[in-house]
């Protein structure tokens, strides 16, 4: 079964498509990565997404929901064209969508109990109509309906592709948000631990954007951070954030580490008269240390660490990650392990979509806090049969 996975992350800088060929069944899939196609958002579209996530009107969210559906559909078709795959050969699209709000902390509503909610936009009906391919979307909601946080969900695919029977392995995603998956020795999915450790690229990107007054939105290659010095006082302030002391299950996003948080960071930086380079260098060490400190919840140090996500291209962040684990703990990229660092999350949602239509539960209750395993996602039929 050829499946296309789509991922647009917290950084909202673009959408990744992964074309994947999947065979076998159950929790022992044969996953063949065909290729990756990335589409960057225009600065105007990215700004609209970020504004909607912080304070969007109903009208803006409604319009962007369909607009992103069109963008996602074009991305799928471009990916298939690049890898010479016909639409009729593709059985499924798994679309994570663009998260605009995520509220995993329950609120008690009289007569209804604890309410958790999340919203990802990118209309699956538009994707299915434009491509003709059955589309699976809204992966997080069912886990939340079962009492979970709806995140993280990618650890299921970490387990399939990276589990090690001889040693504990950590898989670290350096995306908009950083998260850690602790894979136990052996073959037991139920023992996997995973959670968001805190902000990552979304913090660094926001600091660059505001620090350069919008002239650039990314510290490409970590060049600015490499010129900076870590400020110990600001680092202590970063590490004192209450989210870091919360025990798992836990997940986070712009609701905690968005615009208001970034303004507090800038205020702290101004008080200390720091340059942008020093601020970014301190931010990189904060991210690395918050990842290492995940050991307080996993209770055991990893035998090795496998990293993916856009953060591996930031040389200063990557150096901090390696320094904080070595010399006794090898740190490698997903590319070193035969996978794709850039496209892994998109690949993961292709896998989740495949499992959805085969009736396989893919949330991990120990990770999300759900009461029981559930089948994730909602199915929007395309023009062709997606199962024999």
The 8 nearest C-alpha neighbors of each residue, nearest first, counted from 0:
[[1, 21, 20, 90, 22, 2, 89, 353],
 [2, 0, 20, 89, 19, 90, 21, 88],
 [1, 3, 91, 19, 349, 92, 89, 90],
 [4, 2, 18, 92, 17, 349, 19, 93],
 [3, 5, 349, 345, 93, 348, 17, 346],
 [6, 4, 94, 16, 345, 15, 93, 95],
 [7, 5, 345, 15, 95, 14, 8, 344],
 [8, 6, 14, 97, 13, 11, 96, 15],
 [7, 9, 10, 11, 6, 175, 97, 174],
 [8, 10, 175, 11, 201, 176, 98, 252],
 [9, 11, 175, 201, 8, 12, 200, 174],
 [12, 10, 9, 8, 13, 45, 7, 48],
 [11, 13, 10, 40, 39, 45, 14, 8],
 [14, 12, 39, 40, 38, 11, 7, 15],
 [13, 15, 7, 38, 6, 37, 39, 16],
 [16, 14, 37, 6, 5, 36, 345, 342],
 [15, 17, 5, 36, 4, 35, 345, 37],
 [18, 16, 35, 4, 346, 345, 3, 34],
 [19, 17, 3, 33, 34, 2, 35, 32],
 [18, 20, 32, 33, 2, 1, 31, 3],
 [19, 21, 1, 31, 0, 30, 2, 32],
 [22, 20, 30, 0, 29, 31, 1, 19],
 [21, 23, 29, 28, 0, 24, 30, 20],
 [22, 24, 28, 29, 27, 21, 25, 30],
 [25, 23, 28, 27, 26, 22, 357, 29],
 [24, 26, 27, 28, 359, 23, 354, 357],
 [25, 27, 28, 24, 159, 359, 23, 188],
 [28, 26, 25, 24, 29, 23, 159, 22],
 [27, 29, 23, 24, 22, 30, 26, 21],
 [28, 30, 22, 21, 23, 31, 27, 20],
 [31, 29, 21, 28, 20, 32, 22, 19],
 [30, 32, 20, 19, 33, 21, 29, 22],
 [33, 31, 19, 34, 30, 20, 18, 17],
 [34, 32, 19, 18, 31, 20, 35, 17],
 [33, 35, 18, 32, 17, 36, 82, 19],
 [34, 36, 17, 16, 342, 18, 37, 78],
 [35, 37, 16, 78, 15, 17, 38, 34],
 [36, 38, 15, 14, 16, 39, 35, 13],
 [37, 39, 14, 13, 15, 40, 74, 36],
 [40, 38, 13, 12, 41, 14, 37, 15],
 [41, 39, 13, 12, 45, 44, 42, 38],
 [40, 42, 44, 43, 45, 39, 12, 13],
 [41, 43, 45, 44, 46, 40, 12, 47],
 [42, 44, 46, 41, 45, 47, 40, 48],
 [45, 43, 47, 41, 46, 42, 40, 48],
 [46, 44, 48, 42, 47, 43, 40, 11],
 [45, 47, 49, 43, 44, 48, 50, 42],
 [46, 48, 44, 50, 45, 49, 51, 43],
 [49, 47, 45, 51, 46, 50, 52, 44],
 [48, 50, 52, 46, 51, 47, 45, 53],
 [49, 51, 47, 53, 52, 48, 54, 46],
 [55, 50, 52, 48, 54, 53, 49, 47],
 [53, 51, 99, 49, 50, 54, 100, 48],
 [52, 54, 50, 51, 55, 49, 258, 253],
 [55, 53, 51, 50, 52, 56, 49, 99],
 [51, 56, 54, 59, 50, 52, 60, 53],
 [55, 57, 59, 58, 60, 54, 51, 61],
 [58, 56, 60, 59, 61, 55, 62, 51],
 [57, 59, 61, 56, 60, 62, 55, 63],
 [60, 58, 56, 62, 61, 57, 55, 63],
 [61, 59, 63, 57, 62, 58, 64, 55],
 [60, 62, 58, 64, 59, 63, 57, 65],
 [63, 61, 59, 64, 60, 65, 66, 58],
 [62, 64, 66, 60, 65, 61, 67, 59],
 [65, 63, 121, 120, 61, 62, 122, 67],
 [64, 66, 68, 122, 63, 67, 62, 121],
 [67, 65, 63, 69, 68, 64, 62, 70],
 [66, 68, 121, 70, 69, 65, 64, 63],
 [67, 69, 121, 122, 65, 71, 66, 125],
 [68, 70, 72, 66, 67, 71, 73, 125],
 [71, 69, 67, 73, 68, 72, 74, 66],
 [70, 72, 74, 68, 69, 73, 67, 75],
 [73, 71, 126, 69, 75, 74, 70, 68],
 [74, 72, 76, 70, 75, 71, 77, 69],
 [73, 75, 71, 77, 72, 76, 78, 70],
 [76, 74, 78, 72, 73, 77, 79, 71],
 [75, 77, 79, 73, 78, 74, 80, 72],
 [78, 76, 80, 74, 75, 79, 73, 81],
 [79, 77, 81, 75, 36, 80, 76, 74],
 [80, 78, 84, 76, 82, 81, 77, 83],
 [79, 81, 83, 77, 78, 82, 76, 84],
 [82, 80, 78, 79, 83, 77, 84, 36],
 [81, 83, 79, 80, 84, 78, 34, 33],
 [84, 82, 80, 81, 79, 85, 78, 86],
 [83, 85, 79, 82, 80, 86, 88, 89],
 [86, 84, 88, 87, 83, 79, 89, 80],
 [85, 87, 88, 89, 84, 130, 132, 79],
 [88, 86, 85, 89, 383, 90, 132, 131],
 [87, 89, 86, 85, 90, 84, 1, 0],
 [90, 88, 1, 86, 87, 2, 91, 132],
 [89, 91, 385, 1, 2, 0, 88, 132],
 [92, 90, 2, 133, 134, 89, 132, 3],
 [91, 93, 134, 3, 2, 4, 135, 94],
 [92, 94, 4, 135, 349, 352, 348, 134],
 [95, 93, 5, 136, 96, 4, 135, 92],
 [94, 96, 6, 136, 5, 348, 93, 137],
 [97, 95, 119, 121, 120, 94, 7, 98],
 [98, 96, 119, 120, 7, 99, 121, 8],
 [97, 99, 119, 100, 118, 96, 120, 9],
 [98, 100, 52, 119, 118, 97, 51, 101],
 [101, 99, 118, 98, 117, 52, 102, 254],
 [100, 102, 117, 103, 116, 118, 99, 252],
 [101, 103, 116, 104, 117, 115, 100, 105],
 [104, 102, 148, 115, 105, 101, 116, 250],
 [103, 105, 102, 115, 106, 148, 114, 116],
 [106, 104, 115, 114, 113, 103, 107, 102],
 [105, 107, 114, 113, 108, 104, 115, 112],
 [108, 106, 113, 112, 114, 109, 105, 111],
 [109, 107, 111, 112, 110, 106, 113, 114],
 [108, 110, 111, 112, 107, 113, 106, 114],
 [109, 111, 112, 108, 107, 113, 114, 106],
 [112, 110, 108, 109, 113, 107, 114, 106],
 [111, 113, 107, 108, 110, 109, 114, 106],
 [114, 112, 107, 105, 106, 108, 115, 111],
 [113, 115, 105, 106, 107, 112, 116, 108],
 [116, 114, 105, 103, 102, 143, 104, 113],
 [117, 115, 102, 101, 103, 114, 143, 118],
 [116, 118, 101, 100, 102, 140, 119, 115],
 [117, 119, 100, 98, 99, 101, 120, 116],
 [120, 118, 98, 97, 96, 99, 137, 117],
 [119, 121, 64, 97, 96, 122, 98, 118],
 [122, 120, 68, 64, 67, 96, 65, 123],
 [121, 123, 68, 65, 64, 124, 125, 120],
 [124, 122, 126, 125, 127, 134, 121, 68],
 [125, 123, 127, 126, 122, 128, 379, 68],
 [124, 126, 128, 123, 68, 127, 122, 129],
 [125, 127, 72, 123, 129, 124, 128, 68],
 [128, 126, 381, 132, 131, 124, 130, 125],
 [129, 127, 125, 131, 126, 130, 124, 381],
 [128, 130, 126, 127, 131, 125, 72, 69],
 [131, 129, 132, 127, 128, 126, 72, 76],
 [130, 132, 381, 382, 127, 128, 129, 133],
 [133, 131, 381, 127, 130, 91, 134, 382],
 [134, 132, 381, 380, 91, 127, 379, 92],
 [133, 135, 92, 379, 127, 91, 378, 93],
 [134, 136, 378, 93, 377, 352, 376, 92],
 [135, 137, 94, 376, 377, 138, 95, 93],
 [138, 136, 376, 139, 377, 140, 95, 119],
 [139, 137, 376, 375, 136, 140, 95, 141],
 [138, 140, 149, 137, 142, 141, 143, 150],
 [139, 141, 143, 142, 138, 144, 137, 149],
 [142, 140, 144, 143, 139, 375, 145, 138],
 [141, 143, 145, 149, 147, 144, 140, 139],
 [144, 142, 147, 146, 149, 140, 145, 141],
 [143, 145, 141, 142, 146, 140, 147, 115],
 [146, 144, 142, 143, 369, 370, 147, 141],
 [145, 147, 369, 143, 144, 370, 368, 142],
 [369, 148, 146, 143, 368, 367, 142, 149],
 [147, 149, 103, 367, 150, 143, 368, 250],
 [150, 148, 139, 143, 142, 147, 367, 140],
 [151, 149, 152, 148, 367, 250, 139, 194],
 [150, 152, 153, 194, 149, 367, 154, 250],
 [153, 151, 150, 154, 362, 155, 149, 363],
 [152, 154, 155, 156, 347, 151, 157, 344],
 [155, 153, 157, 156, 152, 180, 158, 193],
 [154, 156, 158, 153, 157, 361, 152, 159],
 [155, 157, 159, 158, 154, 153, 347, 160],
 [158, 156, 154, 160, 155, 161, 159, 153],
 [159, 157, 162, 155, 156, 161, 160, 154],
 [158, 160, 156, 157, 161, 162, 155, 27],
 [161, 159, 157, 158, 156, 162, 30, 338],
 [162, 160, 157, 158, 159, 163, 170, 168],
 [163, 161, 158, 182, 160, 159, 164, 157],
 [162, 164, 165, 166, 184, 161, 185, 168],
 [163, 165, 185, 184, 166, 162, 186, 183],
 [166, 164, 163, 184, 185, 167, 183, 302],
 [167, 165, 184, 302, 163, 164, 168, 183],
 [168, 166, 183, 301, 184, 302, 182, 169],
 [169, 167, 301, 182, 303, 302, 304, 181],
 [168, 170, 181, 304, 180, 301, 182, 305],
 [169, 171, 305, 180, 306, 179, 304, 168],
 [172, 170, 179, 306, 178, 305, 169, 173],
 [171, 173, 307, 178, 308, 177, 174, 306],
 [174, 172, 308, 310, 177, 307, 309, 199],
 [175, 173, 308, 176, 177, 172, 309, 200],
 [174, 176, 200, 201, 10, 9, 199, 8],
 [175, 177, 198, 199, 174, 197, 178, 200],
 [178, 176, 173, 199, 172, 196, 174, 197],
 [177, 179, 195, 196, 172, 194, 171, 176],
 [178, 180, 171, 193, 170, 194, 181, 195],
 [181, 179, 193, 170, 169, 192, 154, 182],
 [180, 182, 169, 192, 168, 191, 193, 183],
 [181, 183, 168, 191, 167, 169, 162, 180],
 [184, 182, 167, 185, 191, 181, 190, 168],
 [185, 183, 164, 166, 167, 165, 163, 182],
 [184, 186, 164, 187, 183, 163, 165, 162],
 [185, 187, 188, 164, 184, 162, 183, 163],
 [188, 186, 189, 190, 185, 191, 183, 184],
 [189, 187, 190, 191, 186, 158, 363, 155],
 [188, 190, 187, 191, 363, 365, 364, 192],
 [191, 189, 188, 187, 192, 183, 365, 182],
 [190, 192, 182, 188, 189, 181, 183, 193],
 [193, 191, 181, 366, 180, 190, 365, 182],
 [194, 192, 180, 366, 179, 181, 191, 154],
 [195, 193, 178, 249, 179, 250, 151, 196],
 [194, 196, 178, 250, 197, 177, 249, 251],
 [195, 197, 178, 177, 290, 289, 194, 243],
 [196, 198, 195, 177, 176, 199, 251, 243],
 [199, 197, 176, 177, 202, 201, 175, 256],
 [198, 200, 176, 175, 177, 201, 202, 286],
 [201, 199, 175, 203, 202, 174, 204, 310],
 [200, 202, 175, 10, 204, 199, 203, 205],
 [203, 201, 205, 200, 204, 199, 198, 206],
 [202, 204, 200, 206, 205, 201, 207, 279],
 [205, 203, 217, 207, 201, 206, 202, 216],
 [206, 204, 208, 202, 207, 203, 201, 209],
 [205, 207, 203, 209, 204, 208, 210, 202],
 [208, 206, 210, 204, 205, 209, 216, 211],
 [209, 207, 216, 213, 205, 206, 211, 210],
 [208, 210, 212, 206, 211, 207, 213, 205],
 [209, 211, 207, 212, 208, 206, 275, 213],
 [210, 212, 213, 214, 209, 208, 207, 215],
 [213, 211, 209, 210, 214, 208, 215, 207],
 [212, 214, 208, 215, 211, 209, 216, 210],
 [215, 213, 211, 212, 216, 208, 209, 207],
 [214, 216, 213, 208, 217, 211, 207, 212],
 [217, 215, 208, 204, 207, 213, 214, 218],
 [218, 216, 204, 219, 215, 207, 208, 203],
 [219, 217, 221, 223, 220, 222, 207, 204],
 [220, 218, 221, 217, 222, 313, 312, 223],
 [219, 221, 313, 222, 314, 312, 218, 315],
 [222, 220, 313, 218, 314, 224, 315, 219],
 [221, 223, 225, 220, 224, 219, 218, 226],
 [224, 222, 276, 225, 226, 221, 218, 227],
 [225, 223, 280, 279, 276, 227, 221, 226],
 [224, 226, 222, 315, 223, 227, 221, 280],
 [225, 227, 224, 223, 276, 222, 228, 277],
 [228, 226, 277, 276, 224, 280, 225, 229],
 [229, 227, 277, 280, 230, 281, 226, 276],
 [228, 230, 281, 280, 277, 231, 227, 284],
 [229, 231, 233, 232, 281, 234, 228, 277],
 [232, 230, 234, 233, 229, 235, 281, 236],
 [233, 231, 235, 234, 230, 236, 271, 237],
 [232, 234, 236, 235, 230, 231, 237, 267],
 [233, 235, 231, 237, 236, 232, 281, 285],
 [236, 234, 238, 232, 233, 237, 239, 231],
 [237, 235, 233, 239, 234, 238, 232, 240],
 [238, 236, 234, 235, 239, 240, 233, 285],
 [237, 239, 235, 236, 240, 234, 285, 243],
 [240, 238, 236, 237, 235, 241, 243, 244],
 [239, 241, 238, 242, 243, 237, 236, 244],
 [242, 240, 244, 243, 239, 245, 238, 237],
 [243, 241, 245, 244, 240, 197, 196, 255],
 [242, 244, 241, 245, 240, 196, 197, 238],
 [243, 245, 241, 242, 246, 240, 239, 238],
 [246, 244, 242, 243, 247, 241, 249, 248],
 [245, 247, 244, 248, 296, 249, 243, 242],
 [248, 246, 249, 194, 245, 296, 366, 193],
 [247, 249, 367, 368, 366, 194, 246, 250],
 [250, 248, 247, 194, 195, 251, 246, 148],
 [251, 249, 195, 150, 194, 151, 148, 248],
 [250, 252, 195, 255, 249, 197, 253, 254],
 [253, 251, 254, 255, 256, 176, 101, 9],
 [254, 252, 257, 256, 255, 251, 258, 53],
 [253, 255, 252, 257, 256, 100, 101, 251],
 [256, 254, 253, 257, 252, 251, 260, 259],
 [257, 255, 253, 260, 252, 254, 198, 258],
 [258, 256, 253, 260, 259, 255, 254, 261],
 [257, 259, 261, 260, 262, 256, 53, 253],
 [258, 260, 262, 261, 257, 263, 256, 255],
 [261, 259, 263, 256, 262, 258, 257, 264],
 [262, 260, 264, 258, 263, 259, 265, 257],
 [261, 263, 265, 259, 264, 260, 266, 258],
 [262, 264, 266, 260, 261, 265, 267, 259],
 [265, 263, 261, 267, 262, 266, 268, 260],
 [266, 264, 268, 262, 267, 263, 269, 261],
 [265, 267, 263, 269, 268, 264, 262, 270],
 [268, 266, 264, 270, 265, 269, 263, 271],
 [267, 269, 265, 271, 266, 273, 270, 272],
 [270, 268, 272, 266, 271, 267, 265, 273],
 [269, 271, 267, 268, 272, 266, 273, 265],
 [270, 272, 268, 269, 273, 267, 233, 232],
 [273, 271, 269, 270, 268, 274, 267, 277],
 [274, 272, 268, 271, 277, 269, 278, 275],
 [273, 275, 277, 276, 278, 272, 227, 268],
 [274, 276, 278, 277, 279, 210, 273, 207],
 [275, 277, 227, 224, 223, 279, 274, 278],
 [278, 276, 227, 228, 280, 274, 279, 275],
 [277, 279, 275, 281, 276, 280, 282, 274],
 [278, 280, 282, 224, 276, 281, 277, 275],
 [281, 279, 224, 277, 283, 227, 282, 229],
 [282, 280, 229, 278, 284, 279, 283, 230],
 [281, 283, 279, 285, 280, 284, 278, 286],
 [284, 282, 316, 280, 286, 285, 281, 279],
 [283, 285, 287, 281, 286, 282, 319, 288],
 [284, 286, 282, 288, 283, 287, 289, 234],
 [285, 287, 283, 289, 284, 288, 199, 282],
 [288, 286, 284, 320, 290, 285, 289, 319],
 [287, 289, 291, 285, 290, 286, 292, 284],
 [288, 290, 292, 286, 287, 291, 285, 196],
 [291, 289, 287, 288, 292, 293, 196, 286],
 [290, 292, 288, 293, 289, 294, 287, 323],
 [291, 293, 289, 294, 290, 295, 288, 296],
 [294, 292, 295, 291, 290, 296, 297, 289],
 [293, 295, 297, 292, 296, 298, 299, 291],
 [294, 296, 293, 298, 297, 292, 299, 291],
 [297, 295, 294, 298, 293, 246, 247, 292],
 [296, 298, 294, 299, 295, 293, 181, 192],
 [299, 297, 296, 294, 295, 300, 293, 301],
 [300, 298, 297, 294, 301, 295, 167, 296],
 [299, 301, 294, 302, 298, 167, 297, 328],
 [302, 300, 167, 168, 303, 169, 299, 304],
 [303, 301, 167, 166, 168, 328, 300, 304],
 [302, 304, 329, 328, 301, 168, 330, 169],
 [303, 305, 330, 169, 170, 168, 329, 331],
 [304, 306, 170, 331, 332, 333, 330, 171],
 [307, 305, 332, 171, 333, 170, 172, 331],
 [308, 306, 340, 172, 333, 332, 173, 171],
 [309, 307, 173, 174, 340, 172, 341, 310],
 [308, 310, 311, 174, 312, 173, 341, 307],
 [311, 309, 173, 312, 313, 308, 174, 200],
 [310, 312, 313, 317, 309, 308, 307, 173],
 [313, 311, 310, 220, 309, 314, 317, 221],
 [312, 314, 221, 220, 310, 316, 311, 315],
 [313, 315, 317, 221, 220, 316, 312, 318],
 [316, 314, 318, 221, 225, 317, 313, 224],
 [317, 315, 283, 319, 313, 318, 314, 320],
 [316, 318, 320, 314, 319, 315, 311, 313],
 [317, 319, 315, 321, 316, 320, 322, 314],
 [320, 318, 322, 316, 317, 321, 284, 287],
 [321, 319, 317, 287, 323, 318, 322, 316],
 [320, 322, 318, 319, 324, 323, 325, 330],
 [323, 321, 319, 325, 320, 324, 318, 326],
 [322, 324, 320, 321, 319, 325, 287, 291],
 [325, 323, 328, 321, 322, 326, 320, 327],
 [326, 324, 328, 327, 322, 321, 323, 329],
 [325, 327, 328, 324, 329, 322, 321, 323],
 [326, 328, 325, 329, 324, 302, 303, 330],
 [327, 329, 325, 303, 324, 326, 302, 330],
 [330, 328, 303, 304, 325, 327, 331, 326],
 [331, 329, 304, 305, 321, 303, 328, 332],
 [332, 330, 305, 306, 335, 304, 329, 333],
 [331, 333, 306, 335, 334, 305, 307, 340],
 [332, 334, 340, 336, 338, 335, 307, 339],
 [333, 335, 338, 339, 337, 332, 336, 340],
 [334, 336, 332, 333, 337, 331, 338, 305],
 [337, 335, 333, 334, 338, 332, 331, 305],
 [338, 336, 334, 335, 333, 339, 332, 340],
 [337, 339, 334, 333, 336, 340, 343, 335],
 [340, 338, 334, 342, 343, 341, 333, 337],
 [341, 339, 307, 333, 308, 343, 334, 342],
 [340, 342, 308, 339, 343, 309, 307, 344],
 [343, 341, 345, 339, 344, 340, 17, 346],
 [342, 344, 346, 345, 339, 340, 341, 347],
 [345, 343, 347, 346, 342, 6, 348, 153],
 [344, 346, 4, 6, 5, 347, 348, 342],
 [345, 347, 343, 349, 17, 344, 4, 348],
 [348, 346, 344, 350, 345, 349, 156, 153],
 [349, 347, 351, 4, 350, 93, 345, 346],
 [348, 350, 4, 93, 346, 352, 347, 3],
 [349, 351, 347, 353, 348, 352, 354, 346],
 [350, 352, 348, 354, 353, 349, 355, 347],
 [353, 351, 93, 355, 349, 354, 350, 135],
 [354, 352, 350, 351, 355, 356, 349, 357],
 [353, 355, 359, 357, 351, 352, 356, 358],
 [356, 354, 352, 358, 357, 353, 359, 374],
 [355, 357, 358, 354, 353, 352, 359, 386],
 [358, 356, 354, 355, 359, 353, 24, 25],
 [357, 359, 355, 356, 354, 374, 360, 353],
 [358, 360, 354, 357, 355, 374, 361, 25],
 [361, 359, 374, 373, 372, 362, 358, 375],
 [362, 360, 155, 374, 359, 363, 375, 373],
 [361, 363, 372, 360, 364, 152, 373, 142],
 [362, 364, 366, 365, 367, 361, 372, 189],
 [365, 363, 369, 368, 367, 366, 371, 372],
 [364, 366, 363, 368, 367, 192, 189, 191],
 [367, 365, 364, 193, 363, 192, 248, 368],
 [368, 366, 147, 148, 364, 248, 369, 150],
 [367, 369, 147, 364, 365, 248, 366, 148],
 [147, 370, 368, 146, 364, 145, 371, 367],
 [369, 371, 145, 146, 364, 368, 147, 372],
 [370, 372, 369, 364, 373, 145, 363, 368],
 [373, 371, 360, 362, 364, 363, 361, 374],
 [374, 372, 360, 375, 362, 371, 142, 361],
 [375, 373, 360, 355, 359, 361, 358, 376],
 [374, 376, 138, 141, 355, 373, 361, 360],
 [377, 375, 138, 137, 136, 135, 355, 378],
 [376, 378, 136, 135, 137, 379, 138, 375],
 [377, 379, 135, 134, 380, 376, 136, 133],
 [378, 380, 134, 133, 135, 124, 123, 381],
 [381, 379, 133, 378, 134, 127, 382, 132],
 [382, 380, 133, 132, 131, 127, 383, 128],
 [381, 383, 131, 132, 380, 384, 133, 128],
 [382, 384, 381, 385, 132, 131, 87, 133],
 [385, 383, 386, 382, 387, 90, 381, 133],
 [384, 386, 90, 383, 91, 133, 387, 132],
 [387, 385, 384, 90, 356, 357, 0, 383],
 [386, 385, 384, 90, 0, 383, 357, 356]]
